[in-house]
Protein backbone atom coordinates (compact mmCIF):
# COMPACT_ATOMS: atom_id res chain seq x y z
CA UNK A 1 0.00 0.00 0.00
CA UNK A 2 1.37 3.40 -0.96
CA UNK A 3 2.06 5.95 1.76
CA UNK A 4 -0.83 8.23 0.78
CA UNK A 5 -3.30 5.33 0.76
CA UNK A 6 -1.96 4.08 4.09
CA UNK A 7 -2.34 7.54 5.63
CA UNK A 8 -5.91 7.82 4.34
CA UNK A 9 -6.81 4.40 5.76
CA UNK A 10 -5.18 5.33 9.08
CA UNK A 11 -7.29 8.51 9.26
CA UNK A 12 -10.46 6.55 8.55
CA UNK A 13 -9.76 3.80 11.07
CA UNK A 14 -8.72 6.07 13.93
CA UNK A 15 -11.52 8.54 13.22
CA UNK A 16 -14.04 5.72 13.22
CA UNK A 17 -12.84 4.57 16.65
CA UNK A 18 -13.13 8.13 17.93
CA UNK A 19 -16.59 8.67 16.44
CA UNK A 20 -17.82 5.32 17.74
CA UNK A 21 -16.82 6.38 21.26
CA UNK A 22 -17.80 10.07 21.16
CA UNK A 23 -20.43 10.37 18.45
CA UNK A 24 -20.05 11.99 15.05
CA UNK A 25 -21.14 15.49 15.96
CA UNK A 26 -19.08 15.52 19.17
CA UNK A 27 -15.89 14.59 17.33
CA UNK A 28 -14.36 17.85 16.09
CA UNK A 29 -11.70 18.18 13.41
CA UNK A 30 -9.23 19.03 16.19
CA UNK A 31 -10.21 15.80 17.99
CA UNK A 32 -9.70 13.86 14.78
CA UNK A 33 -6.31 15.44 14.17
CA UNK A 34 -5.20 14.67 17.73
CA UNK A 35 -6.42 11.06 17.47
CA UNK A 36 -4.95 10.37 14.05
CA UNK A 37 -1.73 12.32 14.70
CA UNK A 38 -1.79 13.82 11.21
CA UNK A 39 -1.47 17.45 10.25
CA UNK A 40 -4.42 19.56 9.16
CA UNK A 41 -2.83 19.71 5.71
CA UNK A 42 -2.65 15.93 5.51
CA UNK A 43 -6.29 15.61 6.56
CA UNK A 44 -7.50 18.10 3.97
CA UNK A 45 -5.32 16.49 1.31
CA UNK A 46 -7.44 13.34 1.65
CA UNK A 47 -10.83 14.83 2.53
CA UNK A 48 -12.53 18.11 1.62
CA UNK A 49 -14.28 18.22 4.98
CA UNK A 50 -15.45 16.12 7.92
CA UNK A 51 -18.60 14.93 6.13
CA UNK A 52 -16.61 13.58 3.20
CA UNK A 53 -14.52 11.63 5.70
CA UNK A 54 -17.69 10.43 7.45
CA UNK A 55 -19.09 9.10 4.18
CA UNK A 56 -15.81 7.35 3.48
CA UNK A 57 -16.00 5.70 6.92
CA UNK A 58 -19.49 4.40 6.13
CA UNK A 59 -18.72 3.24 2.59
CA UNK A 60 -15.17 1.96 2.98
CA UNK A 61 -15.03 0.67 6.55
CA UNK A 62 -18.52 0.07 7.87
CA UNK A 63 -20.15 -1.48 4.81
CA UNK A 64 -17.57 -4.28 4.35
CA UNK A 65 -17.41 -4.97 8.09
CA UNK A 66 -21.18 -4.99 8.55
CA UNK A 67 -21.64 -7.17 5.47
CA UNK A 68 -19.29 -9.69 7.04
CA UNK A 69 -21.10 -9.56 10.38
CA UNK A 70 -24.74 -9.06 9.35
CA UNK A 71 -25.17 -10.42 5.83
CA UNK A 72 -22.68 -13.23 5.22
CA UNK A 73 -23.87 -15.41 8.16
CA UNK A 74 -27.38 -15.50 6.65
CA UNK A 75 -26.40 -16.59 3.16
CA UNK A 76 -26.85 -20.21 2.07
CA UNK A 77 -28.01 -21.38 5.51
CA UNK A 78 -30.12 -24.49 6.08
CA UNK A 79 -32.10 -23.23 9.07
CA UNK A 80 -32.51 -19.43 8.89
CA UNK A 81 -34.08 -19.18 12.35
CA UNK A 82 -31.08 -20.78 14.05
CA UNK A 83 -28.75 -18.67 11.89
CA UNK A 84 -30.57 -15.45 12.84
CA UNK A 85 -30.36 -16.26 16.54
CA UNK A 86 -26.67 -17.13 16.31
CA UNK A 87 -25.96 -13.93 14.37
CA UNK A 88 -27.66 -11.72 16.98
CA UNK A 89 -26.04 -13.66 19.84
CA UNK A 90 -22.60 -13.19 18.30
CA UNK A 91 -23.18 -9.48 17.66
CA UNK A 92 -24.27 -8.87 21.25
CA UNK A 93 -21.98 -11.15 23.23
CA UNK A 94 -19.07 -12.31 21.07
CA UNK A 95 -18.04 -9.53 18.69
CA UNK A 96 -14.74 -8.16 20.06
CA UNK A 97 -15.15 -4.76 18.44
CA UNK A 98 -18.73 -3.81 19.32
CA UNK A 99 -18.76 -2.17 22.74
CA UNK A 100 -21.79 -2.28 25.02
CA UNK A 101 -21.38 1.32 26.14
CA UNK A 102 -21.17 2.65 22.58
CA UNK A 103 -24.04 0.70 20.99
CA UNK A 104 -24.31 -0.12 17.28
CA UNK A 105 -22.15 2.13 15.06
CA UNK A 106 -24.60 2.01 12.13
CA UNK A 107 -27.52 2.90 14.40
CA UNK A 108 -25.49 5.70 16.00
CA UNK A 109 -24.70 7.23 12.62
CA UNK A 110 -28.33 6.87 11.58
CA UNK A 111 -29.66 8.60 14.69
CA UNK A 112 -27.13 11.42 14.46
CA UNK A 113 -26.88 12.13 10.77
CA UNK A 114 -29.79 10.69 8.74
CA UNK A 115 -32.10 13.63 9.46
CA UNK A 116 -29.48 16.17 8.37
CA UNK A 117 -27.42 14.67 5.55
CA UNK A 118 -28.99 13.02 2.49
CA UNK A 119 -25.76 11.31 1.43
CA UNK A 120 -25.35 9.76 4.87
CA UNK A 121 -28.98 8.60 4.72
CA UNK A 122 -28.51 6.92 1.34
CA UNK A 123 -25.31 5.14 2.40
CA UNK A 124 -26.71 3.99 5.74
CA UNK A 125 -29.94 2.86 4.09
CA UNK A 126 -27.94 0.72 1.67
CA UNK A 127 -26.39 -1.16 4.61
CA UNK A 128 -29.76 -1.63 6.28
CA UNK A 129 -31.47 -2.76 3.06
CA UNK A 130 -28.83 -5.38 2.34
CA UNK A 131 -29.25 -6.88 5.81
CA UNK A 132 -33.04 -6.70 5.52
CA UNK A 133 -33.16 -8.31 2.08
CA UNK A 134 -30.74 -11.08 3.03
CA UNK A 135 -32.64 -11.98 6.20
CA UNK A 136 -35.98 -11.80 4.41
CA UNK A 137 -34.70 -14.06 1.62
CA UNK A 138 -33.29 -16.59 4.12
CA UNK A 139 -36.63 -16.79 5.95
CA UNK A 140 -38.58 -17.15 2.69
CA UNK A 141 -36.24 -19.98 1.70
CA UNK A 142 -36.90 -21.60 5.09
CA UNK A 143 -40.64 -21.37 4.49
CA UNK A 144 -40.30 -23.04 1.08
CA UNK A 145 -38.17 -25.82 2.57
CA UNK A 146 -40.69 -26.45 5.34
CA UNK A 147 -38.35 -25.37 8.14
CA UNK A 148 -40.29 -22.19 8.94
CA UNK A 149 -44.07 -22.29 9.40
CA UNK A 150 -45.94 -21.72 6.16
CA UNK A 151 -48.04 -18.87 7.57
CA UNK A 152 -44.98 -16.93 8.73
CA UNK A 153 -44.42 -13.48 7.21
CA UNK A 154 -40.74 -13.16 6.35
CA UNK A 155 -40.80 -9.37 6.06
CA UNK A 156 -42.50 -8.88 9.43
CA UNK A 157 -40.08 -11.27 11.14
CA UNK A 158 -37.14 -9.45 9.59
CA UNK A 159 -38.28 -6.03 10.77
CA UNK A 160 -39.04 -7.38 14.23
CA UNK A 161 -35.59 -8.95 14.61
CA UNK A 162 -33.72 -5.93 13.23
CA UNK A 163 -35.60 -3.40 15.33
CA UNK A 164 -35.17 -5.59 18.41
CA UNK A 165 -31.42 -5.73 17.87
CA UNK A 166 -31.08 -1.97 17.52
CA UNK A 167 -33.36 -1.41 20.48
CA UNK A 168 -31.48 -3.70 22.85
CA UNK A 169 -28.23 -2.06 21.79
CA UNK A 170 -29.64 1.22 23.13
CA UNK A 171 -30.62 -0.46 26.40
CA UNK A 172 -27.04 -1.70 26.62
CA UNK A 173 -25.71 1.83 26.14
CA UNK A 174 -27.92 3.15 28.92
CA UNK A 175 -27.15 0.36 31.37
CA UNK A 176 -23.50 -0.04 30.29
CA UNK A 177 -23.70 -3.79 30.80
CA UNK A 178 -24.20 -6.80 28.56
CA UNK A 179 -26.45 -8.33 31.21
CA UNK A 180 -29.42 -6.54 29.63
CA UNK A 181 -28.85 -8.55 26.44
CA UNK A 182 -29.51 -11.91 28.12
CA UNK A 183 -33.29 -11.67 28.69
CA UNK A 184 -33.66 -10.27 25.17
CA UNK A 185 -31.74 -13.21 23.71
CA UNK A 186 -33.83 -15.65 25.74
CA UNK A 187 -37.06 -14.16 24.39
CA UNK A 188 -35.66 -13.96 20.86
CA UNK A 189 -34.86 -17.67 20.96
CA UNK A 190 -38.37 -18.47 22.19
CA UNK A 191 -39.90 -16.32 19.44
CA UNK A 192 -37.82 -17.90 16.68
CA UNK A 193 -38.40 -21.43 17.99
CA UNK A 194 -42.16 -20.80 17.79
CA UNK A 195 -41.75 -20.13 14.07
CA UNK A 196 -40.27 -23.56 13.42
CA UNK A 197 -42.39 -26.32 11.92
CA UNK A 198 -41.14 -28.79 14.51
N, C-alpha and C positions, 0 to 999 in steps of 0.2 A: 504494500500500500504506500503510495506517495505521501510525502510529508503533509501536503495541503489536505489531502483526503483524510489522513490520520488525525490532523488537528480538528477538522470539521466533525469527525465521528466522536472525538474526545469531548468537544463542546456539547454535542447532542446528548451523549451518555451522562455526563456530569450535570448538565442542566436538567435532564429528566429526573435524576435522583433528587436534585434540589426542589424541583417543582412538585414531585410526588410527596415530599415531606412538608413543603410550605404552602403549596397551592400556586397556581399559575400567576394570579394577579398579585400575590404577595412577594413573588420572586422578581426583584428589580434587576435591571441590567447590571448595576453595580454588584448585586448578589451573585449574578451569573458569572461576571468577570472574576470575582474573588474565588468562587467555587472552581471554575475551570482553569484559573491561573493563566489566562491569556490576556493580551492587551486589547484595549477597545478597538484598535485598528484591525487586529486579527479577527475579532468578532464580526466587525462590519465588512470585512473582506468576504466572509462566508455567508452572512445574512444581512439583508437590508434593514431588518428591524426584529424586534422580539417576536412578533406574530409569525414572521416567516420562519424563524427558528422553531416556534411552537408547532407549526404545520409540519415541518420536517421531522420533529420528534414523533408526531402521530403517524405520519406516512412511512418513515424509514425505520423507526424503532418499535413503536407500539403495534402497528399492524402485523409485522412478521411474528412478533412475540405472542400476541394475542391469538393469531391464527394457530400457532403451535399449541397454545394452551387451551383454547376454546373450540376450535374447529376440527383440527386433526384427530382428536380422540373420538369424535363422533362419526368419522368417515369409515365406511365398510365394516360396521359393527354388526354382530349377530343379534344381540339383545340391546336395543337402544335405551331401555329404561335403566338397566344396570350400568350402561356406559355413561348415561347422564348423571346418575348418582355418583359414580366414581369420579367423574370430571369435577363436579361441584365439591365433593369431599377433598379432592386434591388441591383445588384452588383455595379452599378455606383453611385446610390444616397442613398441607404438605409443601405447597409452593414456597421455596426459600426466599423469593424476592418480595412477594406480596406481604405487606406489613399490616397487622391488625389495626394499628393506630392511624394509618394513612388511608385505609379503604381500598377501593378499586380505582386504579389510575384512569381508566377510560370513563368511568362514572364521574370521577372528579372533574376531568376536563369538560365533560358534557354539562355538568351542573354550573361550572364557572363560565364557560365560553360559548356554548351553543346559542344562548339568547342574543349574543352580541356580535358574533362573527360567523358569517355565512359559510366561509371556507372551512372553518373548524367544524361546523355543523355537518357539512357534506362528508368530510373525511371521517368523522366519528360515526356518522350514520352508516357509512360503508362497512365499518368494523361490525357494528351491531347487526346489520342486515345479513352479513355473511354467517355470523353465529346463528341468527334466527333461522335462516334458510337451511343451514346444515342440520340443525336440530330437528326442524320440522320435517325435512326429508327423511331423516333417520327414523323418526316416529312413524311416518307414513309407510316406510318400508317394513317396520315392525308390525303394523296393522295388516299389511298384505301377506306377511309370512305367518300370521296367526299368533304372534308373540304378544302383541298389544291388543286389547279388547277392540272388537270391530266398531263399537259405537264411540270410541275415543275420538276426540277432536285434536289433531296434531298441532294445529296453530294455537289453540287455547292452552294446551299443555306447555308449549314452547314459551308463550308469553308469561305464563304463571311461573315457570322455573326461572326464567331470566330475571323477572322483576323480583322474585324472592331472593335470588342471589345478590342483586344490587341492594336490596333492602337490608339484608342481614349484614352486608358489608358496612352499612351506615350504623347499624346497631353496634357492630364491633368497634367502629371509630369512637362512638360515644362512650362505650364501656371500657375501651382499651384492654380488652381481654378476648381470647379466642373461646372462652367458656360459653359465650352467648351463641356461638355457632352450633354447639352440640344439640340443643333441643330442636333447632331448625333442621339439622341433618336427620335427626330421628324422625321428625314429621315428614320430611321430604321422602325418606325411604318408605314410610308407610303409604304415602300418597302414590308413589310410583309403583309399589307392589300391588296396590289395588287396581292398577291399570293393566296388570298382567292377566293373560288368559288362564293361567294356572299357577 
